[in-house]
Amino acid sequence: MDNSPSPVTADQAPPAAGAADMPGTADLPQTIEPADSRSAAFNAVRWDGENEQVRVGSTWYELVAFDGVPAGQIIQFAKDNYPDSDPVNPLWKKRVTEDLVRC
């Protein structure tokens, strides 16, 4: 069985139907809960290497695009504009995590 999150774009995320968190993900890095849920695009965000995963309701998805912009392009922009030498918590991940907001 494949336990990887389903690909989803921000405008295609289905409403959660009370599903539990995805099995087999206990070893993934910490989940970041939004401070202000009124402007946050997702319930939570976490990273699996350089792949951003987002929680909608209680279901995790791999982000493939946000507002029509491919996730890879967003990540590359952040890497180019927010270089950081911290390999554990790079600044570009923080920017991607905190700067995607619902309009």
C-alpha positions as CSV (number, residue, x, y, z in Angstrom):
1,M,0.0,0.0,0.0
2,D,1.3,3.5,-0.9
3,N,1.2,5.8,2.1
4,S,2.3,8.9,0.3
5,P,0.0,11.9,0.3
6,S,-2.2,12.6,-2.6
7,P,-1.2,15.4,-5.0
8,V,-3.5,18.4,-4.7
9,T,-3.6,22.1,-5.7
10,A,-4.8,24.6,-3.2
11,D,-8.0,25.2,-5.2
12,Q,-8.7,21.5,-5.6
13,A,-8.4,20.4,-2.0
14,P,-11.4,18.4,-1.0
15,P,-13.1,19.0,2.3
16,A,-11.9,16.6,4.9
17,A,-14.4,13.9,5.8
18,G,-13.0,13.3,9.3
19,A,-10.2,11.0,8.1
20,A,-7.4,10.4,10.6
21,D,-3.8,11.6,9.9
22,M,-2.1,9.6,7.2
23,P,-0.7,6.4,8.5
24,G,3.1,5.8,8.4
25,T,4.1,9.4,8.7
26,A,5.2,9.5,12.4
27,D,8.8,9.9,11.3
28,L,8.2,13.0,9.2
29,P,9.4,16.4,10.5
30,Q,7.2,18.5,12.8
31,T,3.9,19.9,11.7
32,I,3.5,23.7,11.7
33,E,0.1,24.9,12.7
34,P,-1.0,28.4,11.4
35,A,-1.1,31.2,14.0
36,D,-4.0,32.9,12.3
37,S,-6.4,30.4,10.7
38,R,-8.4,33.2,9.0
39,S,-5.5,33.9,6.6
40,A,-3.8,30.5,6.5
41,A,-4.2,28.6,3.3
42,F,-4.0,25.2,5.1
43,N,-4.6,23.7,8.5
44,A,-1.0,22.7,8.8
45,V,2.2,22.3,6.8
46,R,5.1,19.8,7.0
47,W,8.1,18.9,4.9
48,D,9.2,15.6,3.5
49,G,12.7,16.6,2.3
50,E,11.9,19.3,-0.3
51,N,8.3,18.3,-0.8
52,E,5.8,20.4,1.0
53,Q,2.8,18.6,2.5
54,V,-0.3,20.4,3.6
55,R,-3.2,19.4,5.8
56,V,-6.8,20.2,4.8
57,G,-9.1,19.2,7.6
58,S,-7.4,16.1,8.9
59,T,-6.1,14.7,5.6
60,W,-2.5,15.3,4.3
61,Y,-1.8,16.1,0.7
62,E,1.4,16.8,-1.3
63,L,1.2,20.3,-2.6
64,V,1.6,20.4,-6.4
65,A,0.5,24.0,-7.0
66,F,-0.8,27.1,-5.2
67,D,-3.0,29.6,-7.0
68,G,-1.9,28.1,-10.3
69,V,1.8,28.3,-9.6
70,P,3.6,24.9,-9.4
71,A,5.0,24.1,-6.0
72,G,8.4,23.5,-7.5
73,Q,8.5,27.1,-8.9
74,I,7.5,28.5,-5.5
75,I,10.2,26.5,-3.7
76,Q,12.8,27.5,-6.3
77,F,11.9,31.1,-5.9
78,A,12.3,30.9,-2.1
79,K,15.6,29.1,-2.4
80,D,16.9,31.8,-4.8
81,N,15.7,34.7,-2.7
82,Y,16.2,33.3,0.9
83,P,19.5,31.5,0.9
84,D,20.5,30.0,4.2
85,S,23.3,27.9,5.5
86,D,21.1,26.0,8.1
87,P,20.6,22.5,6.6
88,V,18.1,21.5,9.3
89,N,15.7,24.5,9.1
90,P,16.5,26.5,6.0
91,L,15.0,30.0,5.7
92,W,13.5,29.2,2.3
93,K,11.3,26.5,3.9
94,K,10.2,29.0,6.6
95,R,9.3,31.5,3.9
96,V,7.3,29.0,1.9
97,T,5.6,27.7,5.0
98,E,4.6,31.0,6.4
99,D,4.0,33.1,3.3
100,L,1.3,31.1,1.5
101,V,-1.9,32.7,2.6
102,R,-5.5,32.5,1.4
103,C,-6.7,35.6,-0.4
